[in-house]
Amino acid sequence: MNYETIIVEKKEKVILFTLNRPDQLNALNSKLIDELGDGLTNAELDENIGAMVITGNAKAFAAGADIKEMKDKTFATAYMENFISKWEAITSCRKPIIAAVAGFALGGGCELAMMCDFILAGESAKFGQPEIKLGIIPGAGGTQRLTRFISKPKAMEMVLTGRMMDADEAEKSGLVSRVLKDEDLVSEAIKTAQSIANLSLPSVFLAKDSVNYSYESSLSQGVEYERKLFHSTFSLEDQKEGMEAFIEKRKPNFKNR
Ligand code: HXC
């Protein structure tokens, strides 16, 4: 399918989504969100795909929701269309999604990156929630996910001042999992996604589900949930294959069953 605001490329078992409104620093308008949602749905349904990467360009991952598009909204229009609710589609994907962030990831751009399963940052990455400077507040999870990822004091400072943090600070704070040279960012993200896509997908889904459950449960509930999912992996042919391959000193041939 041809899209206007994103580029979709298949790289073996991985789909690479490149946000593609460079002259507007990839500001996230409704068309882009619709197209990304459509692309993610197709990738979820494609049984040859095991993981996805979302990236932008050297200057911006995304500089936020499109201010020009939303400036005339009223409470009634925002509320009645449930503005932003479509963005959550990304969090219902079962296949892992990596955000590969170079340049600005601001406002909705930072929130989009945080909806992914983890963030790999290029050295040029800058994260921030500058909404307060526009007379609004974050609306796609910025006050919630950032607070859980980097601690309340740091999130509060970022949300109340709109200050940006660079890649180094973002890594130290726990917002990003790794910082890479800008020129290696996308290739390393694809390589990482490829390594996940070559594993047993049912186990990958269960692992992602279990990690995410830690945000929704007490520790004892989470550990109990994890144990039940762990038990269930012994029903997989891939579990037998993975362990036999280890003992026979060969690579496993997972069949996603
Ligand atoms: C619409 C945007 C935009 C945005 C940049 N542009 N960010 N358009 N929405 N969020 C446009 C500019 O208007 C300009 O278009 C072009 O992109 C280049 O931007 P410049 O400002 O000229 O670039 P630069 O001087 O390098 O400054 C980069 C910047 C700045 C610091 C990132 O663009 C900036 O502050 N952008 C806004 C960041 C922001 O406030 N984000 C939060 C948005 S609110 P023209 O046509 O003039 O050349 C939000 C709410 C989320 O995200 C709620 C839930 C999702």
Boltz pocket constraint, residues with backbone or C-beta under 6 A from the ligand:
constraints:
  - pocket:
      binder: B
      contacts: [[A, 22], [A, 23], [A, 24], [A, 25], [A, 27], [A, 28], [A, 63], [A, 64], [A, 65], [A, 66], [A, 67], [A, 68], [A, 84], [A, 104], [A, 106], [A, 107], [A, 108], [A, 109], [A, 111], [A, 130], [A, 131], [A, 134], [A, 137], [A, 138], [A, 139], [A, 140]]
      max_distance: 6.0
